[in-house]
Amino acid sequence: MGCYYCRQEGIDTDEDGVCPHCSLLVCAPPSERADGEFHAEECGCLVDGGGCNTLVCERHLRVHAETKHGHSNPAECFPALWTLVSRSGVGGAAALMVESESPSAVVDGREARRAVNRFLNVALPSDALLRLADSLPSRLVRVDRSRDETFVRFGPEFYGYPTLERAAAVASREMLSAARALVRYPERVAWTRERATRGGISAAAQEWLASLLRRFGNRDLSGLELERSGASAPEIAAATALTRSPEAAAAVERALTRNPEVFHLEPAALAEWVAAPHAQRSGAWAEEATV
């Protein structure tokens, strides 16, 4: 039947296994897709002297990391997929911010929103995300529930500029976590390399993003050196993101400058924090203010 997530995008791929948390058929790296995307990864944690190796889909990375291994950072278990999803979140948010600032910019807004929406559903704790969906006006968000999954789908009006800045900041923070974790999994670095671009979200500015995250996060990347020629360096592969435009890079840098608190928030607080600009404008979720 093929990977469930790929089928939702209208792409036909072979499945590589079943996620034990939801029983869905999923694809795993190395990807057979032209864009290099995949939707599940084997857990790399060591358990009782051996590997966990459980194949987990993207929607249950956090659940598995927290409940099975006590990790608050899913990148500790799934560095490649966490890199891929966070990268698409940064790139999608950056593209939408550029589009907002320059209406003439060539941006596939639908694809960019898909990338950000996917990131939010993967990276944010599901219970906090559902509480947020229940509190937001219905025109901003809906919850799709089926036999197979629950997915929080944000409408176009949700993606106001302040919200995009916060989404970009969260995705950048998660890329920093993925970069640190990927250092310990050199064999998985190749899985994170983009093979093709989608909707203006392409590989670029690796060194810039890695150094920017290091500066804003006030942390280092385990002392690893960044070098332009080091295409196989884990931290550079992890930092691959954004569009090729300097405008996108500048938009993400502004997002981090304006939201430095993102590096100190607990995961449970992220959903409400990302959507806070809507509450600030309306004074209450139920007022249905125009974003």
Secondary structure, 3 states (H helix, E strand, C coil): CCCHHHHHCCCCCCCCEECCCCCCEECCCCCCCCCCCCCEEECCCEECCEECCCEEEHHHHHHHHHHHHCCCCHHHCCHHHHHHHHHHHHHHHHHHHHHHHCCCCCCCHHHHHHHHHHHHHHHCCHHHHHHHHHHCCCCCEEEEECCCCEEEEECHHHCCHHHHHHHHHHHHHHHHHHHHHHCCCHHHHHHHCCCCCECCECCECHHHHHHHHHHHHCCCCCCCCCCCCCCCCHHHHHHCECCCCHHHHHHHHHHHHHCHHHHHCCHHHHHHHHHHHHHHHHCCHHHCCCC
